């Protein structure tokens, strides 16, 4: 029991250093597994309660392959279908409206006869673009803020982390709704509102990482070698935190996509002429009440599949980086 | 299993709550200020919002007088201070969309939101814990994989999408549950029976959206606990598998989950925003969305601040539970 207590102390210490990111902050919706891994990883080490060694490894490889294949397929479809297929997603065909899935229209058609498969691919394109833009913005802001707070320390660190705590006290979607409502629907308000609510977690991760790197001998060596503060930050600290920041960015894309879909679904997101997956589901509400399920079902699947694929890849990556912390992602 | 009743450390709890309130007060203040600052930075014009389409034909003089009457020609800091002092006396302004005072809107609707969230949360905790324990019992088994896969899929699925599919299945295909609202359209008054049948779908969907998180955490916690000495000892003494699972493993595995329950408030609010909208549930989350769509600033500002207060209260609850249930942590040191 003694080592458990020691680990506990270490964890509390770590929690204090990271601004109590776990509990006081908002636990991220998309990453309970990551949280669980962080919280329980230390205790789990050395207790291999899953004894199916070879079996587990083969499922892991399979999961990695399936995730990679799905993600590649998604990205290829989004990139290649619009320029290659000479098809108009807006082509209206009232004679073929609200047809259930068939060979001619694998996902069926919507209430004005547009092909839903094509609409979904275009919607995914919009959603993914917004997600990537928001995630990139959030990661740049979060890394800058987190690295500054961690590297400078002192009152800068304290006040910056207080700001982060304050912003994360407002539920993300609510803050997003507020911003978009005030700035009116459009692509940029959505990107900004999603980015503004998502940089907090990156800032916390980067700060914690910088704090742990700061005490390493190679940083001391650089400082005693006469390196300037700026040089230490850019040449020695930043490369160390970038992998973590990159992983956070990749994990953020599905989350940002989800956020954008929710805003669009509420009628506060993208304008209807740049229909995203959320817009598609919103538009499908009418035909759903008339009994047609396919215009609702397929756009949702287009949100789930990339999310699961990214989660699967991230889990595999985490296992490779830190094999001690067996990921909980078992799909 | 009888235990001597432990006396609750009321003093330490009160002190912790007091310390957190000292932190929460400024946070709420800053949030209200931020809300006014964002509004001031946005292209939103309160005069045009107030006058509606009438503003299109109005001359500049009328608009100016209106601006003066509404008090929006002052800087946002002044307006923020006015709002704040009025809010402390209970006057949160008037909502143009609901055509009634904001405080009244909140008072009427809060109870329905609280009911929905409480039912959904209780279901999520119970079912999530049960599934988590079942999955942790045999790691790597078919059941474990099915539960884990389902949890991750549900975690990835947007809650409004699940809600719509649930409406389609239960209300349209099978016609067993009402599709939305609080009561039947024909009914004049709110009866418990009506509410009970109308709450099933929204609360069920909200529970399903919160459930994966509990399932995964409980599975992790119980799985870890099953490998620890107390469980091994219990098994060695020949104690039945059910008692070992629910009496020993669950008790220690549930600890991290219990203490994190309070921090689920933001996700619950997010879920409620979407679920209440889909099911036309007359709660404050649906009112938030309506306020946002119609750019009803007084209502939106009040509800944003209210949600922040709820999140902070949840965090306090999390800290209290953490201190109460984990004997290794002292409340006075938090």
Interface residues (C-beta under 8 A of the other chain):
Chain A: X5 X8 X12 X23 X24 X25 X26 X27 X29 X30 X32 X33 X36 X39 X40 X43 X44 X47 X49 X50 X52 X55 X56 X165 X166 X169 X170 X171 X172 X173 X174 X175 X177 X178 X179 X180 X181 X182 X183 X184 X254 X258 X261 X262 X265 X266 X267 X268 X278 X281 X284 X285 X288 X289 X291 X293 X296 X297 X299 X300 X303 X304 X307 X308 X311 X328 X329 X330 X331
Chain B: X27 X30 X31 X35 X38 X39 X42 X43 X44 X139 X140 X144 X145 X148 X149 X152 X153 X155 X156 X157 X158 X160 X161 X164 X165 X167 X168 X172 X173 X179 X212 X213 X216 X217 X219 X220 X221 X223 X224 X226 X227 X228 X256 X259 X260 X263 X264 X265 X266 X267 X269 X270 X273 X274 X277 X288 X289 X291 X292 X293 X295 X297 X300 X303 X304 X307 X308 X311 X312 X315 X318 X319 X322 X328 X329
